[in-house]
């Protein structure tokens, strides 16, 4: 069961998204917040697994709240759900520690998939901004269809795999737990339909990953 706190300063929107969340399987709405400061306090007090966070809120705002949660309660995932699809907002949210970024109007299926991904330790962005983040993570290289299905975090891990880093080194580089890295690598194997790490690395390099400065030679 994923416990979700909804943080948005518009009561009508909070009610609507809470209704949508309650229709999802294995999802429980544990509370609501109308400001950034309230979101931090209630996320901790309710034992939320995920905070669905608007960025444009009073009381410090969603960005500051995201930074505080990432620093003080890293076990609580922040999934941004906001109006802005601008590059600056996406980049700022992910740098602040958000594990996901959706634009308001995202489909029920997209919200459900994003909640599941961030609750499991992954990172995901909505379709309306994914191409921008993928360009930053993957160097703008065109990816085969199966690589295009990878989340931002999965592409980031795959890029480091393609540079020759093992799971322990990837965990240190991305400041993740070894278990999270293992889970992400398993997800990559599943999406690429192979458990052969060498084959995965070769396909990643063919797609242009692992070629930035610092790449470990073959």
MARVEX-312377 format. One record per atom (N, C-alpha, C): residue in three letters; x, y, z. Coordinates in Angstrom, 2 decimals, m for minus. Example, Ala and Ser with C-alpha at 12.3 -4.5 7.8 and 13.67 -1.06 7.14 Angstrom:
<recs>
> ala	13.19	m5.69	7.80
> ala	12.30	m4.50	7.80
> ala	13.20	m3.30	7.80
> ser	12.85	m2.25	7.08
> ser	13.67	m1.06	7.14
> ser	12.90	0.03	7.87
</recs>
This chain:
<recs>
> unk	0.83	m1.19	0.00
> unk	0.00	0.00	0.00
> unk	0.87	1.26	0.00
> unk	0.65	2.15	m0.97
> unk	1.39	3.41	m1.05
> unk	0.59	4.51	m0.39
> unk	1.17	5.13	0.63
> unk	0.51	6.19	1.40
> unk	0.90	7.55	0.81
> unk	m0.10	8.31	0.37
> unk	0.16	9.54	m0.38
> unk	m0.41	10.76	0.34
> unk	0.40	11.82	0.40
> unk	m0.06	13.11	0.89
> unk	m0.18	14.05	m0.31
> unk	m1.30	14.77	m0.40
> unk	m1.53	15.70	m1.51
> unk	m1.25	17.12	m1.03
> unk	m0.28	17.79	m1.67
> unk	0.09	19.15	m1.28
> unk	m0.19	20.11	m2.43
> unk	m1.19	20.97	m2.26
> unk	m1.57	21.95	m3.28
> unk	m2.38	23.03	m2.58
> unk	m2.19	24.30	m2.97
> unk	m2.90	25.37	m2.27
> unk	m4.31	25.59	m2.77
> unk	m4.74	24.85	m3.78
> unk	m6.12	24.97	m4.29
> unk	m6.95	23.80	m3.76
> unk	m7.91	24.12	m2.90
> unk	m8.71	23.07	m2.25
> unk	m9.45	22.21	m3.26
> unk	m9.97	22.85	m4.31
> unk	m10.70	22.09	m5.32
> unk	m9.83	21.08	m6.03
> unk	m8.60	21.48	m6.35
> unk	m7.69	20.56	m7.01
> unk	m7.30	19.43	m6.07
> unk	m7.03	19.78	m4.80
> unk	m6.68	18.73	m3.83
> unk	m7.78	17.69	m3.75
> unk	m9.03	18.14	m3.70
> unk	m10.15	17.20	m3.61
> unk	m10.23	16.32	m4.84
> unk	m10.02	16.94	m6.01
> unk	m10.10	16.16	m7.25
> unk	m9.01	15.12	m7.37
> unk	m7.77	15.50	m7.05
> unk	m6.67	14.55	m7.17
> unk	m6.77	13.48	m6.09
> unk	m7.28	13.85	m4.90
> unk	m7.47	12.85	m3.84
> unk	m8.50	11.82	m4.28
> unk	m9.54	12.27	m4.96
> unk	m10.56	11.35	m5.46
> unk	m9.95	10.39	m6.48
> unk	m9.11	10.92	m7.38
> unk	m8.43	10.07	m8.37
> unk	m7.54	9.05	m7.68
> unk	m6.78	9.50	m6.69
> unk	m5.85	8.60	m6.00
> unk	m6.59	7.47	m5.29
> unk	m7.73	7.79	m4.72
> unk	m8.49	6.76	m4.01
> unk	m9.05	5.70	m4.94
> unk	m9.09	6.02	m6.24
> unk	m9.58	5.04	m7.22
> unk	m8.46	4.10	m7.67
> unk	m7.22	4.39	m7.28
> unk	m6.10	3.57	m7.70
> unk	m5.91	2.40	m6.75
> unk	m5.50	1.25	m7.26
> unk	m5.27	0.10	m6.38
> unk	m4.05	0.32	m5.48
> unk	m4.13	m0.20	m4.27
> unk	m3.00	m0.17	m3.32
> unk	m2.50	1.25	m3.06
> unk	m3.44	2.21	m3.04
> unk	m3.08	3.61	m2.79
> unk	m3.99	4.18	m1.71
> unk	m3.40	4.82	m0.72
> unk	m4.15	5.42	0.38
> unk	m3.78	6.89	0.51
> unk	m4.77	7.77	0.52
> unk	m4.53	9.19	0.75
> unk	m4.52	9.41	2.26
> unk	m3.37	9.82	2.79
> unk	m3.24	9.94	4.24
> unk	m3.38	11.37	4.74
> unk	m3.50	12.34	3.81
> unk	m3.68	13.71	4.24
> unk	m3.51	14.70	3.12
> unk	m3.75	15.97	3.44
> unk	m3.61	17.06	2.48
> unk	m2.85	18.20	3.13
> unk	m2.23	19.05	2.30
> unk	m1.51	20.22	2.79
> unk	m1.72	21.35	1.80
> unk	m1.75	22.59	2.32
> unk	m2.01	23.75	1.48
> unk	m0.80	24.66	1.34
> unk	0.33	24.28	1.94
> unk	1.55	25.09	1.85
> unk	2.76	24.18	1.91
> unk	3.91	24.74	1.55
> unk	5.13	23.96	1.60
> unk	5.49	23.52	3.00
> unk	5.39	24.44	3.96
> unk	5.72	24.11	5.35
> unk	4.79	23.03	5.89
> unk	3.50	23.16	5.60
> unk	2.54	22.16	6.07
> unk	2.81	20.80	5.42
> unk	3.23	20.81	4.16
> unk	3.51	19.56	3.47
> unk	4.62	18.78	4.17
> unk	5.66	19.48	4.59
> unk	6.78	18.82	5.27
> unk	6.32	18.21	6.59
> unk	5.60	19.01	7.38
> unk	5.16	18.55	8.70
> unk	4.20	17.37	8.57
> unk	3.22	17.48	7.69
> unk	2.21	16.44	7.58
> unk	2.75	15.19	6.90
> unk	3.70	15.35	6.00
> unk	4.30	14.17	5.36
> unk	4.95	13.28	6.40
> unk	5.65	13.90	7.35
> unk	6.32	13.13	8.40
> unk	5.31	12.57	9.40
> unk	4.36	13.41	9.82
> unk	3.43	12.98	10.87
> unk	2.46	11.90	10.40
> unk	2.14	11.88	9.11
> unk	1.20	10.88	8.60
> unk	1.88	9.61	8.12
> unk	3.23	9.62	8.09
> unk	3.94	8.44	7.60
> unk	3.76	8.23	6.11
> unk	3.68	9.32	5.36
> unk	3.48	9.22	3.90
> unk	4.69	8.56	3.23
> unk	4.41	7.81	2.20
> unk	5.47	7.25	1.35
> unk	5.82	8.21	0.22
> unk	4.78	8.92	m0.27
> unk	4.94	9.83	m1.40
> unk	4.18	11.12	m1.11
> unk	4.80	12.25	m1.45
> unk	4.09	13.54	m1.42
> unk	3.88	13.98	m2.85
> unk	2.61	14.20	m3.21
> unk	2.28	14.74	m4.52
> unk	2.32	16.26	m4.37
> unk	3.36	16.88	m4.89
> unk	3.73	18.25	m4.52
> unk	3.55	19.26	m5.65
> unk	2.74	20.30	m5.39
> unk	2.69	21.44	m6.30
> unk	3.89	22.34	m5.99
> unk	4.42	23.02	m6.98
> unk	5.56	23.90	m6.74
> unk	5.13	25.30	m6.32
> unk	4.03	25.80	m6.89
> unk	3.59	27.17	m6.63
> unk	2.65	27.21	m5.43
> unk	3.24	27.19	m4.22
> unk	2.45	27.26	m2.99
> unk	3.06	28.27	m2.05
> unk	2.25	28.82	m1.12
> unk	2.80	29.70	m0.09
> unk	3.55	28.88	0.96
> unk	4.04	29.56	1.99
> unk	4.69	28.85	3.09
> unk	5.98	28.17	2.67
> unk	6.84	28.90	1.95
> unk	8.10	28.33	1.51
> unk	8.05	27.74	0.13
> unk	6.87	27.37	m0.34
> unk	6.73	26.83	m1.69
> unk	7.10	25.36	m1.77
> unk	6.67	24.74	m2.87
> unk	6.91	23.32	m3.05
> unk	8.36	22.96	m3.27
> unk	9.12	23.88	m3.88
> unk	10.53	23.58	m4.15
> unk	11.32	23.50	m2.84
> unk	11.11	24.48	m1.96
> unk	11.79	24.45	m0.66
> unk	11.35	23.25	0.16
> unk	10.07	22.90	0.09
> unk	9.57	21.74	0.81
> unk	10.22	20.46	0.29
> unk	10.40	20.39	m1.02
> unk	11.05	19.23	m1.62
> unk	12.48	19.09	m1.12
> unk	13.20	20.20	m1.07
> unk	14.58	20.19	m0.57
> unk	14.63	19.72	0.88
> unk	13.70	20.19	1.70
> unk	13.69	19.81	3.12
> unk	13.39	18.32	3.29
> unk	12.44	17.82	2.52
> unk	12.11	16.40	2.64
> unk	13.27	15.53	2.14
> unk	13.88	15.94	1.03
> unk	15.01	15.16	0.50
> unk	16.16	15.12	1.49
> unk	16.34	16.20	2.25
> unk	17.43	16.28	3.22
> unk	17.09	15.59	4.55
> unk	15.88	15.85	5.06
> unk	15.54	15.41	6.41
> unk	14.72	14.12	6.46
> unk	14.05	13.79	5.38
> unk	13.22	12.58	5.35
> unk	13.34	11.92	3.98
> unk	14.54	11.47	3.61
> unk	14.76	10.94	2.25
> unk	13.96	9.68	1.92
> unk	13.38	9.05	2.95
> unk	12.55	7.88	2.70
> unk	11.19	8.27	2.12
> unk	10.85	9.56	2.18
> unk	9.59	10.05	1.60
> unk	9.88	10.58	0.20
> unk	9.26	10.00	m0.80
> unk	9.47	10.42	m2.18
> unk	8.59	11.61	m2.52
> unk	9.13	12.56	m3.24
> unk	8.36	13.71	m3.72
> unk	8.09	13.53	m5.21
> unk	6.81	13.54	m5.56
> unk	6.39	13.51	m6.96
> unk	5.74	14.86	m7.25
> unk	6.41	15.68	m8.03
> unk	5.89	17.01	m8.35
> unk	4.72	16.88	m9.33
> unk	3.64	17.60	m9.03
> unk	2.49	17.70	m9.94
> unk	2.14	19.18	m10.00
> unk	2.51	19.84	m11.09
> unk	2.41	21.29	m11.15
> unk	2.01	21.75	m12.55
> unk	1.84	23.06	m12.72
> unk	1.39	23.58	m14.00
> unk	2.54	23.77	m14.99
> unk	3.73	24.06	m14.49
> unk	4.83	24.47	m15.36
> unk	5.53	23.28	m16.01
> unk	5.75	23.41	m17.33
> unk	6.52	22.41	m18.06
> unk	7.85	23.00	m18.53
> unk	8.22	24.16	m17.95
> unk	9.45	24.83	m18.37
> unk	10.69	24.07	m17.89
> unk	11.73	24.11	m18.70
> unk	12.96	23.40	m18.36
> unk	13.50	23.80	m16.99
> unk	13.46	25.09	m16.67
> unk	14.02	25.56	m15.41
> unk	13.29	24.95	m14.22
> unk	11.97	24.82	m14.31
> unk	11.20	24.24	m13.21
> unk	11.51	22.76	m13.05
> unk	11.58	22.05	m14.18
> unk	11.89	20.62	m14.13
> unk	13.26	20.39	m13.53
> unk	14.24	21.13	m14.02
> unk	15.62	20.97	m13.53
> unk	15.72	21.31	m12.06
> unk	15.09	22.40	m11.64
> unk	15.15	22.82	m10.24
> unk	14.52	21.78	m9.32
> unk	13.40	21.22	m9.75
> unk	12.72	20.22	m8.92
> unk	13.56	18.96	m8.77
> unk	14.14	18.48	m9.86
> unk	14.94	17.27	m9.78
> unk	16.22	17.50	m8.98
> unk	16.82	18.68	m9.12
> unk	18.01	19.01	m8.33
> unk	17.67	19.14	m6.85
> unk	16.44	19.57	m6.56
> unk	16.02	19.71	m5.16
> unk	15.78	18.36	m4.50
> unk	15.64	17.32	m5.32
> unk	15.46	15.98	m4.76
> unk	14.17	15.30	m5.13
> unk	13.35	15.95	m5.99
> unk	12.12	15.29	m6.43
> unk	12.46	14.03	m7.22
> unk	11.67	12.99	m7.03
> unk	11.89	11.75	m7.76
> unk	10.99	11.64	m8.99
> unk	10.09	12.59	m9.13
> unk	9.22	12.55	m10.30
> unk	8.69	13.93	m10.61
> unk	8.27	14.13	m11.87
> unk	7.75	15.43	m12.30
> unk	6.65	15.20	m13.31
> unk	5.43	15.59	m12.93
> unk	4.28	15.51	m13.83
> unk	3.68	16.90	m13.98
> unk	3.09	17.14	m15.14
> unk	2.36	18.38	m15.37
> unk	0.88	18.11	m15.13
> unk	0.20	19.06	m14.49
> unk	m1.23	18.90	m14.21
> unk	m1.97	18.62	m15.51
> unk	m2.87	17.68	m15.45
> unk	m3.55	17.20	m16.64
> unk	m3.06	15.84	m17.07
> unk	m2.04	15.32	m16.35
> unk	m1.54	13.98	m16.65
> unk	m2.66	12.96	m16.49
> unk	m2.61	11.92	m17.29
> unk	m3.67	10.91	m17.26
> unk	m3.62	10.09	m15.98
> unk	m4.72	9.41	m15.70
> unk	m4.79	8.53	m14.53
> unk	m3.69	7.47	m14.59
> unk	m3.49	6.90	m15.77
> unk	m2.48	5.86	m15.93
> unk	m1.08	6.41	m15.68
> unk	m0.83	7.66	m16.13
> unk	0.48	8.26	m15.94
> unk	0.74	8.55	m14.46
> unk	m0.29	9.03	m13.76
> unk	m0.15	9.29	m12.32
> unk	0.10	7.98	m11.58
> unk	m0.66	6.95	m11.91
> unk	m0.50	5.65	m11.24
> unk	0.91	5.09	m11.46
> unk	1.38	5.15	m12.70
> unk	2.70	4.63	m13.03
> unk	3.80	5.43	m12.30
> unk	3.65	6.74	m12.26
> unk	4.64	7.58	m11.61
> unk	4.68	7.33	m10.11
> unk	3.53	7.19	m9.48
> unk	3.47	6.90	m8.05
> unk	4.19	5.60	m7.73
> unk	3.92	4.59	m8.52
> unk	4.55	3.29	m8.28
> unk	6.06	3.38	m8.46
> unk	6.49	4.11	m9.48
> unk	7.93	4.22	m9.75
> unk	8.67	4.93	m8.63
> unk	8.17	6.09	m8.19
> unk	8.88	6.84	m7.16
> unk	8.82	6.12	m5.82
> unk	7.70	5.44	m5.53
> unk	7.59	4.70	m4.28
> unk	8.60	3.57	m4.21
> unk	8.99	3.05	m5.37
> unk	9.96	1.95	m5.43
> unk	11.40	2.45	m5.54
> unk	11.58	3.77	m5.48
> unk	12.93	4.32	m5.50
> unk	13.41	4.80	m6.85
> unk	12.55	4.74	m7.87
> unk	12.93	5.20	m9.19
> unk	12.64	6.67	m9.39
> unk	12.98	7.16	m10.57
> unk	12.73	8.56	m10.95
> unk	11.98	8.55	m12.26
> unk	10.95	9.39	m12.38
> unk	10.15	9.40	m13.59
> unk	9.68	10.82	m13.89
> unk	9.57	11.16	m15.17
> unk	8.99	12.43	m15.57
> unk	7.88	12.18	m16.57
> unk	6.93	13.09	m16.62
> unk	5.80	12.94	m17.52
> unk	6.18	13.08	m18.98
> unk	5.29	12.61	m19.84
> unk	5.56	12.60	m21.27
> unk	5.81	13.99	m21.83
> unk	5.16	15.01	m21.24
> unk	5.27	16.36	m21.78
> unk	6.64	16.99	m21.54
> unk	7.43	16.44	m20.62
> unk	8.76	16.99	m20.36
> unk	9.85	15.94	m20.49
> unk	9.49	14.70	m20.77
> unk	10.47	13.61	m20.78
> unk	11.57	13.83	m21.81
> unk	11.20	14.35	m23.00
> unk	12.20	14.50	m24.05
> unk	13.29	15.48	m23.66
> unk	12.93	16.50	m22.85
> unk	13.92	17.48	m22.42
> unk	14.91	16.86	m21.44
> unk	14.38	16.11	m20.47
> unk	15.24	15.50	m19.46
> unk	16.08	14.40	m20.08
> unk	15.49	13.65	m20.98
> unk	16.24	12.57	m21.65
> unk	17.42	13.15	m22.42
> unk	17.23	14.32	m23.00
> unk	18.33	14.94	m23.74
> unk	19.47	15.33	m22.79
> unk	19.11	15.79	m21.58
> unk	20.14	16.14	m20.61
> unk	20.88	14.91	m20.10
> unk	20.13	13.84	m19.82
> unk	20.71	12.63	m19.26
> unk	21.46	11.83	m20.30
> unk	20.86	11.74	m21.50
> unk	21.45	10.88	m22.51
> unk	22.27	11.60	m23.55
> unk	22.53	12.88	m23.33
> unk	23.37	13.62	m24.25
> unk	22.68	13.96	m25.55
> unk	21.34	13.75	m25.59
> unk	20.60	14.10	m26.78
> unk	20.66	13.06	m27.86
> unk	21.29	11.90	m27.61
> unk	21.40	10.87	m28.62
> unk	20.05	10.22	m28.87
> unk	19.79	9.88	m30.12
> unk	18.56	9.15	m30.43
> unk	18.67	7.75	m29.87
> unk	17.62	7.31	m29.20
> unk	17.66	6.00	m28.54
> unk	16.75	5.02	m29.25
> unk	17.13	3.73	m29.26
> unk	16.23	2.70	m29.78
> unk	14.94	2.72	m28.98
> unk	13.85	2.17	m29.52
> unk	12.57	2.21	m28.82
> unk	12.63	1.67	m27.40
> unk	13.37	0.56	m27.17
> unk	13.40	m0.01	m25.83
> unk	14.12	0.91	m24.85
> unk	15.11	1.68	m25.31
> unk	15.77	2.63	m24.42
> unk	14.89	3.84	m24.15
> unk	14.06	4.19	m25.10
> unk	13.16	5.32	m24.92
> unk	12.13	5.04	m23.83
> unk	11.88	3.75	m23.53
> unk	10.93	3.38	m22.49
> unk	11.52	3.46	m21.09
> unk	12.82	3.68	m20.99
> unk	13.45	3.75	m19.68
> unk	13.12	5.07	m18.99
> unk	13.02	5.01	m17.66
> unk	12.82	6.23	m16.89
> unk	14.11	7.04	m16.86
> unk	14.02	8.25	m16.34
> unk	15.21	9.10	m16.23
> unk	16.28	8.43	m15.38
> unk	15.87	7.90	m14.21
> unk	16.84	7.23	m13.35
> unk	17.46	6.01	m14.04
> unk	16.65	5.24	m14.76
> unk	17.16	4.06	m15.44
> unk	18.18	4.44	m16.52
> unk	17.91	5.52	m17.25
> unk	18.87	5.98	m18.26
> unk	20.16	6.47	m17.60
> unk	20.01	7.12	m16.45
> unk	21.19	7.62	m15.74
> unk	22.08	6.46	m15.28
> unk	21.43	5.42	m14.73
> unk	22.18	4.24	m14.29
> unk	22.79	3.52	m15.49
> unk	22.02	3.40	m16.55
> unk	22.53	2.72	m17.75
> unk	23.73	3.47	m18.33
> unk	23.69	4.78	m18.30
> unk	24.82	5.57	m18.78
> unk	26.09	5.25	m17.99
> unk	25.95	5.12	m16.68
> unk	27.11	4.79	m15.85
> unk	27.55	3.35	m16.05
> unk	26.61	2.45	m16.29
> unk	26.97	1.07	m16.62
> unk	27.79	1.05	m17.91
> unk	27.36	1.87	m18.87
> unk	28.06	1.92	m20.16
> unk	29.45	2.52	m20.02
> unk	29.70	3.28	m18.94
> unk	31.03	3.82	m18.69
> unk	31.94	2.80	m18.01
> unk	31.36	1.65	m17.62
> unk	32.15	0.60	m17.00
> unk	32.05	0.53	m15.50
> unk	31.15	1.32	m14.89
> unk	31.01	1.31	m13.44
> unk	30.18	0.10	m12.99
> unk	30.58	m0.49	m11.85
> unk	29.76	m1.57	m11.30
> unk	28.69	m0.99	m10.38
> unk	27.83	m1.86	m9.83
> unk	26.70	m1.37	m9.04
> unk	27.14	m0.56	m7.83
> unk	28.20	m1.00	m7.15
> unk	28.67	m0.29	m5.97
> unk	29.16	1.11	m6.33
> unk	29.87	1.22	m7.45
> unk	30.37	2.54	m7.88
> unk	29.22	3.45	m8.30
> unk	28.21	2.85	m8.96
> unk	27.03	3.63	m9.36
> unk	26.31	4.16	m8.13
> unk	26.17	3.31	m7.12
> unk	25.50	3.72	m5.88
> unk	26.22	4.91	m5.24
> unk	27.56	4.85	m5.21
> unk	28.33	5.97	m4.63
> unk	28.19	7.23	m5.48
> unk	28.24	7.06	m6.79
> unk	28.17	8.22	m7.69
> unk	26.82	8.94	m7.59
> unk	25.73	8.17	m7.50
> unk	24.39	8.76	m7.49
> unk	23.84	8.95	m6.08
> unk	24.62	8.58	m5.08
> unk	24.20	8.68	m3.67
> unk	22.90	7.89	m3.48
> unk	22.92	6.65	m3.89
> unk	21.79	5.75	m3.74
> unk	22.22	4.55	m2.92
> unk	21.25	3.82	m2.38
> unk	21.59	2.59	m1.66
> unk	21.90	1.50	m2.69
> unk	22.75	0.54	m2.33
> unk	23.04	m0.58	m3.24
> unk	21.76	m1.31	m3.66
> unk	20.81	m1.44	m2.74
> unk	19.56	m2.13	m3.07
> unk	18.79	m1.38	m4.16
> unk	18.75	m0.05	m4.06
> unk	18.05	0.74	m5.07
> unk	18.70	0.56	m6.44
> unk	20.03	0.58	m6.47
> unk	20.73	0.39	m7.74
> unk	20.43	m0.99	m8.31
> unk	20.45	m2.02	m7.45
> unk	20.12	m3.37	m7.94
> unk	18.73	m3.40	m8.53
> unk	17.78	m2.73	m7.88
> unk	16.41	m2.71	m8.39
> unk	16.32	m2.00	m9.73
> unk	17.05	m0.89	m9.86
> unk	17.03	m0.15	m11.12
> unk	17.66	m0.98	m12.23
> unk	18.78	m1.63	m11.94
> unk	19.44	m2.48	m12.94
> unk	18.53	m3.61	m13.36
> unk	17.82	m4.21	m12.40
> unk	16.87	m5.28	m12.73
> unk	15.77	m4.77	m13.65
> unk	15.30	m3.54	m13.37
> unk	14.26	m2.95	m14.22
> unk	14.78	m2.72	m15.64
> unk	16.04	m2.30	m15.76
> unk	16.64	m2.10	m17.07
> unk	16.71	m3.44	m17.82
> unk	17.18	m4.48	m17.13
> unk	17.25	m5.80	m17.75
> unk	15.87	m6.24	m18.25
> unk	14.85	m5.99	m17.42
> unk	13.50	m6.38	m17.80
> unk	13.01	m5.66	m19.04
> unk	13.26	m4.36	m19.11
> unk	12.80	m3.59	m20.25
> unk	13.59	m3.90	m21.52
> unk	14.84	m4.33	m21.35
> unk	15.66	m4.67	m22.52
> unk	15.63	m6.17	m22.81
> unk	14.86	m6.90	m22.01
> unk	14.62	m8.33	m22.24
> unk	15.90	m9.15	m22.28
> unk	16.78	m8.88	m21.33
> unk	18.01	m9.66	m21.22
> unk	18.57	m9.52	m19.81
> unk	19.31	m10.52	m19.35
> unk	19.98	m10.43	m18.06
> unk	21.49	m10.42	m18.25
> unk	21.93	m10.25	m19.51
> unk	23.35	m10.23	m19.86
> unk	23.84	m8.79	m19.78
> unk	24.63	m8.46	m18.76
> unk	25.09	m7.09	m18.57
> unk	25.94	m6.61	m19.73
> unk	26.75	m7.48	m20.30
> unk	27.59	m7.09	m21.43
> unk	26.73	m6.65	m22.61
> unk	25.68	m7.41	m22.91
> unk	24.80	m7.06	m24.02
> unk	24.10	m5.73	m23.77
> unk	23.70	m5.51	m22.51
> unk	23.03	m4.26	m22.16
> unk	23.98	m3.08	m22.36
> unk	25.24	m3.24	m21.93
> unk	26.23	m2.17	m22.08
> unk	26.50	m1.89	m23.55
> unk	26.63	m2.95	m24.35
> unk	26.88	m2.76	m25.78
> unk	25.73	m2.00	m26.45
> unk	24.51	m2.35	m26.10
> unk	23.36	m1.66	m26.70
> unk	23.30	m0.21	m26.24
> unk	23.69	0.03	m24.99
> unk	23.70	1.40	m24.48
> unk	24.73	2.24	m25.22
> unk	25.91	1.67	m25.45
> unk	26.96	2.41	m26.15
> unk	26.58	2.67	m27.61
> unk	25.89	1.71	m28.21
> unk	25.42	1.91	m29.59
> unk	24.43	3.07	m29.66
> unk	23.70	3.28	m28.55
> unk	22.72	4.37	m28.50
> unk	23.36	5.70	m28.10
> unk	24.69	5.69	m27.85
> unk	25.38	6.93	m27.53
> unk	25.59	7.18	m26.05
> unk	25.17	6.24	m25.19
> unk	25.39	6.41	m23.76
> unk	26.81	5.99	m23.40
> unk	27.30	6.50	m22.27
> unk	28.63	6.11	m21.79
> unk	29.77	6.74	m22.56
> unk	29.48	7.76	m23.34
> unk	30.54	8.33	m24.19
> unk	30.97	9.72	m23.76
> unk	30.43	10.18	m22.64
> unk	30.81	11.51	m22.15
> unk	32.17	11.45	m21.47
> unk	32.80	12.58	m21.17
> unk	34.11	12.59	m20.54
> unk	34.13	11.72	m19.29
> unk	35.21	10.94	m19.16
> unk	35.34	10.07	m18.01
> unk	34.94	8.66	m18.30
> unk	34.57	8.36	m19.54
> unk	34.18	7.03	m19.91
> unk	35.34	6.05	m19.71
> unk	35.03	4.91	m19.15
> unk	36.03	3.86	m18.98
> unk	36.19	3.13	m20.29
> unk	37.39	3.01	m20.84
> unk	37.58	2.36	m22.13
> unk	37.17	0.89	m22.07
> unk	36.83	0.34	m23.22
> unk	36.47	m1.07	m23.28
> unk	37.70	m1.92	m23.01
</recs>
